[in-house]
Amino acid sequence: MTPTQDVWDDTQRLWDYQLMGHEVRPCSVAIGLGSHDLGVADATVDLYRRGMMPLMVFTGATSPTTRDRMPRGEAVHYRERALELGVPAAAVLVEPRARNTGENIRFSRSLLEENGVDVSSALIVSKPYEERRAYATARKLWPAVEFVSTSAPMTLEEYADAIGDARLVIDMLVGSLQRLLIYPEQGFMISQEVPQEVTAAYERLCAQGFTSRLVPDTARGE
């Protein structure tokens, strides 16, 4: 589909809000959150090359979106990508079980503790439209650590072109915003202020049917 200008403007509002704008700095570790997007692995490797951390964790099992594309699991495919790009095997840990953002954080924390890694700060690397969600979840589940949320530097247009499905991207942005609205009350993430213009854009997109990634009332948290 080709979005109308009004739809694209509302999508841009959600995209801009999701970007945290954190200044990247050296941290104890980077945690790359598994997904359909190998760009997360590439962004994590770029941070490693820049000396931002000595160790990375890739976390993620599979989902309906990634089962065919990454049959060995998201974290495993991310690791393979990192090794292809020249990262030494000793600098990569794999957490292959997580199926949602909360598990990404909890299982990565356990893995690092099992390996005796002292973590005071962490780079959370995600897709651009999930920076804020990843940060809010990590802060809730691992409050002792200072988190820096980051992603590959891309515009909304560049990301939609890379995915090749504008409607899917819009649906994903709508779903991510919904979680920021409902998950704090369920204890899955910290609460963050959502500007009125962002909420209004979200509601307009929902009304126009961009709802395939919304969480049903009975769904469990991610």
N, C-alpha and C positions, 0 to 999 in steps of 0.2 A: 504494500500500500504506500501511497504518497500522502503524508499527513497534510491537512490544511494548515495555513499559517497560524490560525488561532490555536490549533492542537499543538503545533510545534512550539509556539511561544509558551504555552502552559508546561509542556515537557521540559523546556529549557529552565523554567523556574524551579522545577523539581530537581533537575540535574545540578544547577548552581547551588541549591541548598545542601545537597548531599556531599559536595566537596568541602572538606574541613579546612583546607588551606593551611595545614600544619607545615611548619618548616622542618624538613628532614634533618636529622642529626644522628651521630653515632649512638647506637643502642646495644644492649646485651645480645639481642637476637632479633631476627625477623620471622614473622609467622605469615606465610602465604596461604590465604584461604582458598580452598579448592572450589572449582566451578567449571563451566564449559569453556572458559576463556584462558587459553595458554598465555595470554598477555600478562596475567598475574605472575606467572613464573618468570617471564622476561623482565618484568619490573623488579622483582626480587633479586634476580641476578644482577641487574644494573646497580642496585643498592650495594650489593656485595662488592662489585668491582670498584665502587666509589669509596670503599672502606667504611661503610656505615654499620657493619656488624660482622662478627667472625663466624656466625653460625645461622643457618636458616632451617625452619621447620615448614614442611608442606603438609597440609592437613585436608583430608577429604576422602570419602568413599566414592560412591556413584549416586546418581539421581536419574530420574527418567530423561532429563535433558542430556546427561553425559554418558549414559550406559553404552550407547553404540560408539560414541566418539572416543571415549576413554575406558575401554573395557577392563583394564587392569586397575582402575581406580584413579581418581583425580590426583591425589597426592603422588602416586607412583608415576603417572605421566608427567607431572610437574618436575619430579626429581630427574626423570630421564631427560627432560628438556634442559634443566640446569647443567647436567653433566655434559650434554651435547655442546653447551655454550662455554664449557671449560671450567666449571666449578668443581673443585676436588670433592670426591665422595665423602670425605671426612667432615666436610662443612655442611652436609645436608642430612637432616633427620626426616623420617616419614611417619606420619600419623595416618593410618589408612581406614579408620573406622567412622569418623565424624560424618553425620548426615545433615547437620544444620549448624548455624553460626555458634550457638551455645556450646555444642559439642566440639566444634573447632577449637574453642578457647579452653574448655575444660580438659579435653584429651591432650592438647598440646602442652598445657601446664603440667599434667601428670607425666608426659613423656620427658619433658625437660628435667623435672624433679628426679625421675628414675635415672637419668643420665648425669646427675650431679651438676647441672648447669645452674649457676646463680643468676637470677634474672631480676634486675632492678628497673629495666626499661625495655620496651619492645616496639618494633615497627610492625604495624598491622597492615599487610598489603592485600588489597581487595580490588574488585572491579570499581571503576570510578563512581558508579551510582550507589555503591554500598559502603563508602568510606564512613559515613556517619553512623550507619547501623552497626558496622563492625566495631567502631570505637565505643558506642554506647553499650554494646554487649560485653566487650572486654572490660570496660570500667566496672560494670556490675559484678562480673564473675571473678575478676582478679584485681581487686582494688589497691593492692599494695604495689602494683607495677605502674610505672608511668608509660602511657601509650602514645605513640605517634601514628596517626592514620594516614595512609598514602596509597597511591595507585599510579598507573601509567598516565603521563600527561597527555590527555586527549580532549578534543572538543566533543560535544554531543554528536555533531554531524560525522566526525571521524569515527566515533564509536559505532554509530548506526551503520555506516558504510562497512566497517570491519565485520560486524555481525551479519549484515546482509538482510536484516528483517526489522524494519522500523517499528512495525506494530509490536513485535516481541519486546523491543527495547522500551517502548512506552509502557507496555504492561508491566515490565519488570520495575520500572521507576515508580509506577503507581503502587505496586506491591511493597516495595521498600519503604515508601512513605507511610503506607498504612501501618506497617510494623512499628515504625517510630511513634505512631499515635497510640497504638493499643498495647504494645508489649511492656512499657514501663509499669502499668497498673497490674500486669500479670507477673511482675518480678523478673522479667527476662533481660531487661536493660535499664540503664539510667534514663531519667526523663530529660529531654532537651526542649528548649523553646522552639516552636514551629511558627514562623511568621504567618500572619493572616493571609497574605497574598499567596503563600505556598499552599496553605490548606484550601483556599478557594480554587487554585489551579488543580489540585488533586480531586476535589469534588466535581469540577467540570469534566475532567478526564474520565472519572468513574461514570458520570451520567452519559457519556458518549460511548461507553461500552468497553473501556480499556481495563478489564477486570479479571483477566484470566489468572493473574498471579496474586489475587487477594486471598487472605486467609479466611476460611469459613469460621463461623462462630465457635464451632466445636474443635477447631484445629489446635494442636499443641504448639508451643513456642519454638522459635528457631534461634 
